[in-house]
Amino acid sequence: GRPLGRARPVSVARGVVSTADGSSLVKIGRTTALAAVKLEVVTPTLDAPDDGNIDVTVELPPMCSATTRPGRVSEEAAYCSRRVADVLHDAKVVDPKKLCIDPGKFAWRVCLDVYVLDHDGCVLDAAVLAATGALRDCVVPVVSVDERGEVSVGAKASDGAGDAAAENEGGEKTKKRKTTTTMKRCEVTTNVAPVSLTTGLYRGRLIVDPNSEEEALMETLVTVCVDDSGSVVAVLKPGGDAEATETQIAHCVAAARARRETCANAMRDAFS
C-alpha cells in the first residue's frame, strides 16, 4: 500500500459533456466526479442587481457506492453542495459582476451540477476540483438585448447586432429592429483554482487522502482548502469522535499546500 502521507494520483479531463456549456471529469484514485455547467438568463436579485449567481448541486446517485440509497438527498450530498459553493465563493473563483448582461434586468445564472460516479473516499476534494475545471471550461455565448427587452443568445445575438437595414424582395430597404445593448460579452473567469485535501485522524496518526474503507475507520476527518498562493480558504471538520489539535490541523494545512502543485499540474495538462 501507499505511505500514510501520500495522496492518491489525480487526473483531470475537460469538455467531456458535449451538451453542456462547460464540463470536467476528475479522478482521485478510484473516486470519480463529473461536473457540468449550464447557463440560464435570469433577472438578478434586488440586493445585487449587477451580479450573476452560481447554483451548485452535488449528487451522489445510488450507483456510486454500495452504501448510497435511492430516494431523498443524502446528508453527505447536501453537505458537499454547501461546502463546494462556499469554497467557490470564498476563493473568489468567479467574479459575479462579469456575469451581468444588463444591470437590474438580465444576468447569467450558472447551474453547476456535480455527479459522483464512483465514491471511494474524499468526495469533497474531487467535487471542488471538478467544479473548478467545469467553470474554467465554460464558454459564455454572446448576448444582445433589443429595445423591447428581448434577449437574443449566441447566433441570434450576432444576427441582431448586424446591419440595421436589409433589402426586401422588391429591392426596398427595410430597417431591422435595433438593439439597445449589442453584443454583450460575459465570461466565467477562473483566475483562482482552489484545491481541497481531506486528511483522516486514526490513533494519533494522520492519513492523507483516505479511500472509502479507510474513511470508515477514521476517528475524525479534516478538510483543508487552499488557493493558488497557498493561502487557506477553508478548514472543515464534519463531526467525528475525536478532536483535532492545533498541531494536527497545521499538519493538514501543510499537506494541502503540498498537494496543490500536483492538482495544479493535472489542471494545467487538461487545459494546455
C-alpha positions in Angstrom: 0.0 0.0 0.0 0.9 3.7 -0.2 2.5 5.6 2.7 0.2 7.4 5.1 1.3 10.8 3.9 1.0 10.2 0.2 -2.2 11.2 -1.6 -3.7 9.2 -4.5 -3.0 10.1 -8.1 -5.2 12.7 -9.7 -6.3 13.3 -13.3 -8.5 15.9 -14.9 -10.2 15.9 -18.3 -12.2 18.8 -19.9 -15.1 19.1 -22.3 -16.4 15.6 -21.6 -20.1 16.6 -21.9 -20.9 18.0 -25.4 -24.3 19.3 -24.4 -23.0 21.4 -21.5 -21.6 24.9 -21.6 -18.6 23.5 -19.7 -17.6 20.2 -18.1 -14.8 18.4 -16.4 -14.1 14.9 -15.2 -11.8 14.3 -12.2 -10.4 11.1 -10.8 -8.7 10.9 -7.5 -7.7 7.3 -7.2 -10.9 5.5 -7.9 -13.1 8.4 -6.7 -14.6 9.9 -9.9 -16.6 13.2 -10.1 -18.2 14.7 -13.2 -19.1 18.4 -13.2 -21.2 20.1 -15.9 -22.3 23.8 -16.3 -25.5 25.1 -17.9 -26.2 28.8 -18.3 -29.5 30.5 -18.0 -30.6 34.1 -18.5 -32.4 35.3 -15.3 -33.4 38.5 -13.6 -30.8 39.5 -11.0 -31.8 39.9 -7.3 -32.7 43.3 -5.9 -29.8 43.3 -3.4 -27.2 42.5 -6.2 -28.7 44.0 -9.5 -25.4 43.8 -11.4 -24.3 40.3 -10.3 -24.9 36.9 -11.8 -25.0 33.9 -9.5 -23.9 30.3 -9.2 -26.1 27.4 -8.1 -24.2 24.3 -7.0 -25.7 20.8 -6.7 -23.7 17.7 -5.7 -25.4 14.4 -6.4 -24.5 11.0 -5.1 -26.5 8.6 -7.2 -27.1 5.0 -5.9 -24.6 3.6 -8.4 -21.7 5.5 -6.9 -21.3 3.2 -3.8 -22.9 0.3 -2.0 -24.0 2.4 0.9 -25.9 5.0 -1.1 -29.6 4.5 -1.3 -32.2 6.0 -3.7 -34.7 8.5 -2.6 -34.2 11.7 -0.7 -30.9 13.7 -0.9 -28.3 12.2 1.5 -26.7 14.3 4.2 -23.3 13.9 2.6 -24.6 15.2 -0.8 -26.2 18.2 0.9 -23.1 18.9 2.9 -20.9 18.7 -0.2 -23.2 21.1 -2.1 -22.9 23.7 0.6 -19.2 23.3 1.0 -18.4 23.5 -2.7 -20.5 26.6 -3.0 -18.8 28.2 0.0 -15.3 27.4 -1.4 -16.0 28.8 -4.8 -17.4 32.0 -3.2 -14.7 32.4 -0.5 -11.9 31.8 -3.0 -13.5 34.2 -5.5 -13.2 31.7 -8.3 -15.8 33.6 -10.4 -16.4 37.4 -10.5 -20.2 37.6 -10.4 -20.2 41.1 -11.9 -18.7 39.6 -15.1 -21.9 37.6 -15.4 -24.1 40.7 -15.7 -25.8 41.3 -19.1 -27.9 44.4 -18.3 -27.8 45.7 -14.7 -31.1 45.2 -12.9 -32.6 43.3 -15.8 -30.6 40.4 -17.0 -27.8 38.3 -15.7 -26.4 34.8 -16.1 -27.2 32.0 -13.7 -24.5 29.3 -13.7 -26.1 26.0 -12.9 -23.2 23.8 -11.7 -24.1 20.1 -11.2 -21.5 17.7 -9.8 -22.2 13.9 -10.2 -20.2 11.5 -8.2 -19.8 8.4 -10.4 -17.6 6.4 -8.0 -17.4 7.1 -4.3 -14.1 5.8 -3.0 -13.5 8.4 -0.3 -12.7 12.2 -0.3 -15.7 13.1 -2.4 -15.5 16.8 -1.5 -11.9 17.0 -2.8 -13.0 15.6 -6.2 -16.1 17.8 -6.3 -14.2 21.0 -5.7 -11.6 20.2 -8.4 -14.3 19.1 -10.9 -16.4 22.2 -10.3 -13.4 24.4 -10.8 -12.5 22.6 -14.0 -16.1 22.9 -15.4 -16.1 26.6 -14.7 -12.8 27.0 -16.4 -14.1 25.1 -19.4 -17.3 27.1 -19.6 -17.8 29.4 -22.7 -20.5 32.1 -22.3 -22.3 33.0 -25.5 -22.7 36.5 -26.8 -25.9 38.2 -25.8 -27.9 41.2 -27.1 -31.0 42.9 -25.7 -33.3 44.8 -28.1 -35.4 47.8 -27.4 -38.4 45.7 -26.3 -36.3 43.9 -23.7 -36.0 40.6 -25.6 -32.8 38.7 -25.1 -31.0 37.0 -28.0 -28.3 34.5 -27.3 -25.5 33.1 -29.5 -26.1 33.2 -33.3 -29.3 35.1 -32.9 -27.5 37.8 -31.0 -24.9 38.1 -33.8 -27.7 38.4 -36.4 -29.5 41.1 -34.3 -26.3 43.1 -34.0 -25.6 43.2 -37.7 -26.7 45.8 -40.3 -29.8 47.7 -39.3 -31.0 47.7 -42.9 -31.8 44.9 -45.3 -33.4 44.7 -48.8 -36.7 43.0 -49.3 -37.8 41.2 -52.4 -38.8 44.4 -54.2 -35.4 46.0 -53.7 -36.7 48.4 -51.0 -34.7 48.7 -47.8 -36.4 47.8 -44.5 -34.9 48.6 -41.1 -34.3 45.8 -38.7 -35.2 46.3 -35.0 -32.2 48.0 -33.4 -30.7 46.7 -30.2 -30.1 48.9 -27.2 -27.4 46.6 -25.8 -25.5 45.0 -28.6 -23.1 42.0 -28.4 -22.8 41.9 -24.6 -19.9 39.5 -23.9 -19.8 38.0 -20.5 -17.2 35.5 -19.2 -16.6 33.0 -16.5 -13.0 33.9 -15.4 -11.4 31.4 -13.1 -8.2 33.1 -12.0 -8.1 31.0 -8.8 -8.2 27.2 -8.7 -8.8 26.1 -5.1 -7.5 22.7 -4.0 -9.1 20.6 -1.3 -7.4 17.8 0.6 -9.0 15.6 3.3 -6.9 14.1 6.0 -8.1 11.5 8.5 -7.0 11.0 12.1 -6.6 7.5 13.4 -5.0 6.6 16.7 -2.9 9.8 16.7 -1.7 9.3 13.1 -2.7 11.4 10.1 -3.8 9.5 6.9 -3.8 11.8 3.8 -6.5 11.3 1.2 -8.1 8.2 2.7 -10.3 5.9 0.5 -13.8 4.8 1.5 -12.6 1.8 3.6 -10.1 4.0 5.4 -12.6 6.8 5.9 -14.9 4.3 7.8 -12.1 3.7 10.3 -11.1 7.3 10.9 -11.9 8.9 14.3 -12.3 12.3 12.5 -11.7 14.0 9.2 -10.3 17.4 8.4 -10.6 19.0 5.0 -8.4 22.0 4.1 -8.9 24.1 1.0 -6.1 26.4 -0.3 -5.9 28.7 -3.2 -3.1 29.2 -5.8 -0.9 31.1 -3.4 -1.3 28.5 -0.7 -3.5 30.7 1.5 -6.1 28.8 3.4 -9.6 29.3 2.0 -11.4 26.9 4.4 -10.8 24.4 7.2 -13.7 21.9 7.5 -14.3 19.3 10.2 -17.6 17.5 9.7 -18.0 16.0 13.2 -16.2 12.9 14.3 -15.4 11.2 17.6 -12.1 12.9 18.2 -10.8 16.4 18.4 -8.1 17.7 16.1 -5.3 19.6 17.9 -3.7 22.8 16.5 -0.6 20.8 15.6 -2.6 18.2 13.7 -4.5 20.9 11.8 -1.2 22.6 11.0 0.0 19.3 9.5 -3.2 19.1 7.5 -2.7 22.6 6.1 0.9 21.7 5.2 -0.3 18.6 3.4 -2.9 20.6 1.4 -0.3 23.1 0.3 2.0 20.2 -0.8 -1.0 18.7 -2.7 -1.7 22.0 -4.5 1.1 21.6 -7.0 0.0 18.1 -8.1 -3.5 19.2 -8.7 -2.4 22.4 -10.5 -0.2 20.3 -12.8 -3.2 18.0 -13.6 -5.4 21.0 -14.3 -2.7 22.6 -16.5 -2.3 19.4 -18.5 -6.0 19.2 -19.2 -6.2 22.8 -20.4 -2.9 23.0 -22.3 
